[in-house]
Amino acid sequence: MAQFFCSLMAFLLICLPGISEEVIVRAPSGDYFSIEIDPTQPFHEVAEQIGHTFSSEGYVFDCGAHYCGPNSSREYWREVTSKEKEDIRYILTTLATNGWVDLMNKQSALEKVGDRIDHLHPLRFLMTVFTDEELKGCVHAIRDRNRIWKEFFGPMTKTMDGESDRNNMKKEFVQDFAKKVRVDAHLLIPQVQSRQWNELMDTLLKQLPRQGNPERYGQ
């Protein structure tokens, strides 16, 4: 504990001059800590600094942000916030409706938004997509655009592989996910357990077709 508070003091004195805003930090142990931060500094930078300063594990911030350290797993039971849903919507609608040249011009913005939601558990990300008709239409449209689909789905498969390596794609997670998106869990569990990510997405796209105007996101 003494080492923790030494790190805390070092963080406040060196990294956060001119502090004036309070942030409540909940450690993995369940303990709460109050710190003050520079309100002019982007919060994602503050979150990253706190995470690197205190631990390699995850720290959850009461204001809604979450830092995942290099050795931490994404938390399945953590629900997606409204801001994170907005970020997901921006990414998917942009990929579904913009041409390749436009996407290249927006690459920096897309990467910035992607970094903000990188901490989400992949099943939570997919749950957000496949329980929203607009987002579901977007992912169907992206699937039909091979080059863009590879850019979108490639990083996701790496994330799912990483969480599988950490035993963080558990059967109970898949069962809960299947219930929420209304797909038979028996179809999804073997694909997740064997890391058949393409087959998983094909199953979701087949079982959850887009509703309404199928040409809305057509190219």
C-alpha positions in Angstrom: 0.0 0.0 0.0 2.8 2.4 0.8 4.3 1.8 -2.6 0.9 2.5 -4.2 0.6 5.9 -2.5 4.2 6.8 -3.4 3.3 6.1 -7.0 0.2 8.2 -6.6 2.1 11.1 -5.2 4.7 10.8 -8.0 1.9 10.8 -10.6 0.2 13.9 -9.2 3.4 15.9 -8.8 5.1 15.0 -12.0 2.3 14.2 -14.5 -0.6 16.4 -13.5 0.4 20.0 -12.7 -2.4 22.5 -12.2 -4.8 19.8 -11.0 -8.4 20.8 -10.3 -10.8 18.0 -11.2 -11.6 14.9 -9.1 -11.7 11.4 -10.6 -12.7 8.4 -8.6 -10.7 5.2 -9.4 -11.8 1.7 -8.5 -9.0 -0.8 -8.3 -9.5 -4.5 -9.2 -9.5 -5.2 -5.4 -12.6 -3.1 -5.1 -10.8 -0.2 -3.2 -11.7 3.3 -4.3 -9.2 6.2 -4.6 -9.8 9.8 -5.3 -7.3 11.8 -7.4 -7.4 15.2 -9.0 -6.4 15.8 -12.6 -5.7 18.6 -15.0 -9.0 19.3 -16.8 -7.3 20.5 -19.9 -5.7 17.1 -20.5 -7.6 14.6 -22.7 -9.2 12.0 -20.4 -8.0 9.0 -22.3 -4.5 10.2 -21.7 -5.2 10.6 -18.0 -6.7 7.1 -17.9 -3.7 5.6 -19.7 -1.2 7.3 -17.4 -3.1 6.2 -14.3 -3.2 2.6 -15.5 0.6 2.6 -16.3 1.3 4.3 -13.0 -0.7 2.1 -10.7 -0.7 -1.4 -12.2 -0.7 -3.6 -15.3 -4.2 -4.6 -14.4 -7.5 -2.9 -15.3 -8.8 0.1 -13.4 -12.4 1.2 -13.7 -13.2 4.9 -13.6 -16.6 6.0 -12.2 -17.0 8.6 -14.9 -17.3 5.7 -17.4 -13.8 5.3 -18.9 -11.9 2.1 -18.6 -8.2 1.4 -18.9 -7.0 -2.0 -19.9 -3.3 -2.6 -19.1 -1.2 -4.8 -21.3 -1.8 -7.9 -19.2 -5.5 -7.3 -18.4 -8.5 -8.9 -20.1 -11.5 -7.1 -21.4 -14.5 -7.3 -19.0 -17.5 -9.1 -20.6 -20.0 -8.1 -17.9 -19.2 -4.4 -18.3 -22.0 -2.8 -20.3 -21.3 -0.5 -23.2 -21.9 3.1 -22.4 -24.0 5.5 -24.6 -20.8 7.3 -25.6 -19.2 4.0 -26.7 -22.3 3.2 -28.7 -21.9 6.5 -30.5 -18.3 5.7 -31.3 -19.4 2.2 -32.6 -22.1 3.9 -34.7 -19.6 6.4 -36.2 -17.2 3.6 -37.2 -19.7 1.3 -38.8 -21.7 4.0 -40.6 -18.5 5.5 -41.9 -17.2 2.1 -43.2 -20.6 1.3 -44.7 -21.2 4.5 -46.6 -17.8 5.9 -47.6 -15.7 5.0 -50.5 -12.1 3.8 -50.2 -10.5 7.3 -50.9 -12.8 8.9 -48.3 -12.0 6.3 -45.8 -8.3 6.9 -46.3 -8.9 10.6 -45.6 -10.8 9.7 -42.4 -8.3 7.1 -41.3 -6.9 9.2 -38.4 -10.3 10.0 -37.1 -11.4 6.3 -37.3 -8.3 5.1 -35.5 -8.8 7.7 -32.7 -12.4 6.5 -32.2 -11.3 2.9 -32.4 -8.7 3.5 -29.7 -11.5 4.8 -27.4 -13.5 1.5 -27.6 -10.5 -0.9 -27.9 -11.2 -1.9 -24.2 -14.6 -3.4 -25.0 -15.0 -7.1 -24.9 -15.5 -8.3 -28.5 -18.8 -10.1 -27.6 -20.1 -6.8 -26.1 -19.1 -5.0 -29.3 -20.9 -7.6 -31.4 -23.9 -7.5 -29.0 -24.2 -3.7 -29.6 -24.1 -4.2 -33.3 -26.5 -7.1 -33.6 -29.1 -5.6 -31.3 -29.4 -2.3 -33.3 -31.1 -2.4 -36.7 -29.0 0.5 -38.2 -25.7 -1.1 -37.0 -26.8 -4.5 -38.2 -27.5 -3.0 -41.6 -24.1 -1.4 -41.6 -22.2 -4.6 -40.9 -24.2 -6.4 -43.6 -23.1 -3.7 -46.0 -19.5 -3.8 -44.9 -19.5 -7.6 -45.3 -20.3 -7.1 -49.0 -17.2 -4.8 -49.5 -14.3 -7.3 -49.3 -11.4 -4.8 -49.0 -13.1 -2.8 -46.2 -14.4 -5.9 -44.5 -10.8 -7.2 -44.2 -9.7 -3.9 -42.6 -12.7 -4.1 -40.2 -12.7 -7.8 -39.3 -9.0 -8.5 -39.3 -8.3 -6.6 -36.1 -11.4 -8.0 -34.5 -10.2 -11.6 -35.0 -6.9 -10.7 -33.3 -8.8 -9.3 -30.4 -10.9 -12.4 -30.1 -7.8 -14.6 -30.3 -6.2 -12.6 -27.6 -9.2 -12.9 -25.3 -9.4 -16.6 -26.0 -5.7 -16.9 -25.0 -6.7 -15.3 -21.7 -9.7 -17.7 -21.3 -11.9 -14.7 -21.6 -14.3 -16.0 -24.2 -16.0 -18.3 -21.8 -19.0 -20.5 -22.5 -21.2 -18.6 -20.1 -20.3 -15.4 -21.9 -21.3 -16.9 -25.3 -24.6 -18.2 -23.7 -25.4 -14.7 -22.4 -24.5 -13.1 -25.7 -26.6 -15.6 -27.7 -29.6 -14.9 -25.4 -29.2 -11.1 -25.9 -28.9 -11.3 -29.7 -31.6 -14.1 -29.9 -29.5 -16.7 -31.6 -29.2 -20.4 -30.6 -26.2 -20.7 -28.4 -25.6 -24.2 -29.7 -24.7 -22.6 -33.0 -22.2 -20.1 -31.5 -20.4 -22.0 -28.7 -18.5 -24.5 -30.9 -17.4 -21.7 -33.2 -16.1 -19.6 -30.4 -14.4 -22.5 -28.7 -12.6 -23.5 -31.9 -11.9 -19.9 -32.8 -13.8 -20.1 -36.1 -14.4 -16.4 -36.3 -15.4 -16.2 -39.9 -18.0 -18.9 -39.3 -19.2 -17.0 -36.2 -19.8 -13.8 -38.2 -21.4 -15.7 -41.1 -23.8 -17.3 -38.6 -24.7 -14.0 -37.0 -25.2 -12.4 -40.4 -27.4 -15.3 -41.6 -29.4 -15.6 -38.4 -29.8 -11.8 -37.9 -30.6 -10.4 -41.4 -31.0 -6.7 -41.7 -34.5 -5.3 -41.5 -36.2 -2.5 -43.3 -34.7 -1.1 -46.5 -31.9 -3.6 -47.5 -30.5 -1.0 -50.0 -30.0 1.7 -47.4 -26.3 0.9 -47.0 -25.9 -0.7 -50.4 -23.0 0.5 -52.6 
